[in-house]
């Protein structure tokens, strides 16, 4: 089932009733002159089971603990944003898989050679997907990226991921000649940051749904990063966000700030069509296939992660 991504950018009250998310407008709630019938008519409800990601992008949003409990019980990712509308927090369920303890142990006991091989697969597919985006949107030579992808060794000791990334970013946004990929950089970095944050939440949600620890990465191991594995597994998915950002730049003249319209475009990320194992599906569904295959790698059932191919 395809889950909804909800973004709340205005003040609102969120409560729970009969397993439904209830949306109340503050100006209606505090107006003592309105009859209860009109207040009820101003409400909107959404089934909790239909929701996959919730983004809270206003400091005057009120959420009951019952709502948070219900969202987490249904493996929903809850993202909070700062005053600049950039995602800064991610809330995920602690337990959402019936054999979670067994899968945790498989993940924790995974050998270093296995993790290096999985990272090799990850880097290979990321570079191939980047090559596809670069070839589709520019006239730059991309055969070098195919060579780099083919040359990636177990654990990527030659750091070909970084070499490919440097070439990719230097040539991708030709209309922004001074562009440097940096979280604090100039546009379209703001679009990329927002898009990657949504993607990260989708991947982290899928990892938890597959009974895995999103903290314990196969490559990333920053002691302050609670989502190292999500950052690993999202790598081959990043080019899909890059392509969406390119499409947005073709249709919007001003991207200096994240307008409501731009955010709505980026909220379509979970619905992007991707191909995994020759089958097309929305990115949110594909992410579950990827994380399920990763769990099988840890348990020894397979040796290959099912990544998307552009």
C-alpha angles and dihedrals in degrees: 000000000000110000125215126246111217125194121190112196099162133060109283142154115235118196139158130247127165093342089307127121105234119207117205125184110228094220089056095045096052095043104102092186094067118091118240090247092062091046090054091049090053091057124099125199132202125186110249091221090062094059124092104164132019121193118198106200105166130067092219095062114119118205125182121225087240090063092050091048092051094046093050093045086058093049094251121161114227117203124194123200134208129232089281091055092248117138111253105161138044126194119196135171118266093219128022106142128073095222096039096132091053092048092047089055092049090050094046092047095048113127125243092241090055093049090049091051091049090050089050090056090047095052093044093055094042092055092046091051091047089051090054093052093047093047092047095050106032141033092235121130109262104172088096089064091054088052092049091049091051092048097053109123130201108298091005094256090174090058092231089159090068093043092052091045092053091052092043097051093042091059107028106079102042092166088061101056093175094049117138120176104243133138090232094038132115124279136326083038088079091059092047092048093051093044094048091050090056091045091050091053092050092050093045090050090051092049092053090046089055092052096253133134108247089199099062108074131195090223113356111076108165106158090220095050116094093187106049094137092049089053089051098048096043093061098092089045095056094083089063088060090045090054092049090051090051090052090050092051089055091056104036125060097193120048098150091114133026103257123188089256093053092048091050089054091051092047087069090073095101088054098051112124113245133173121232121174090351094304125112120224141145114285093248091058093042090053089058090052090051095049092044089055089048090055088053090051090055092048092049096246093119140002101216133076116221102235128175118262121208 
